[in-house]
Amino acid sequence: MTAPIALSGTGALADRFDVFFIDQFGVLHDGTAPYPGAVEALARLTASGKTTVLLSNSGKRSAPNEARLVKLGFKPGSWSHFLSSGEVAWRQLADAGQSGRRCLLVARDGDTSAVDGLPLQLVDDGAQADVVLLSASESDRYDLAHYEKLLGPAARRGVPCLCTNPDKIMLTPAGPSFGAGRIAELYAELGGPVTWIGKPFPEIYTAALALAGNPDPARVVCVGDSVEHDIAGGAEAGLATALVETGILATSHENERRRLYKRYGVVPGFTLPGFYW
């Protein structure tokens, strides 16, 4: 495999590309605070005329994600667009017409923003559900056995499941834990059908390119901390990729990253030690 080109910072990418698809968790912030230099680097990219699309495997819609970034200290207007997998799924559900369907929503802290405005009836039991929506994981509170008990009745009836956060690992204050993507895998293991929305799947890249004005793909780079999602997804979409060695890779070594490249059959074009200029 060809080794990625190691760059010292985001400024070196700005010399090569015009459009940036940037992951948020693990790249811009850790869920509680921005990474050093990330606020300034994002603002500088956008101010220099680059199109910056924050592309997130968040089950929430785009607006709540943007509001959270501002609370974390990012400057309003320092990115061009925000697109979450939750936003893509919400639009699909709205277009499909869901009036009267009963939905089991798996989210965090009782948050219902993933379905607000949709004519769905929320239920809290898999035995009653017509559709399951996995938008987030509470693995810092519950183990997989909890989710098996909750979702098993729906999976065994073949109830369709939408996973709007394909990340299998999430960052928590206590360290990495399993994400909504792992819960979706469990649902499939229990016999239920799963539709995946978000990185590395193609719909979110098609939507992001449209938001960016359908630019020349050769001028677009995908920046993220996940080989499985950000790098594999960007490469499959025919875009350049840059792996940031923070987030879920913060404690990884080069040999471990090489194993990930081999496992997912992809090597990033570039690596960055962090999202700073």
PyMOL commands that set and color helices and strands:
alter all, ss='L'
color gray80, all
select helices_A, chain A and resi 10-14+38-47+62-72+85-96+144-156+180-189+202-211+217-219+227-236+247-249+254-264
alter helices_A, ss='H'
color red, helices_A
select strands_A, chain A and resi 5-6+19-22+51-56+81-84+102-106+121-123+131-134+161-163+169-172+175-178+194-196+220-224+240-244+270-272
alter strands_A, ss='S'
color yellow, strands_A
deselect
rebuild
show_as cartoon
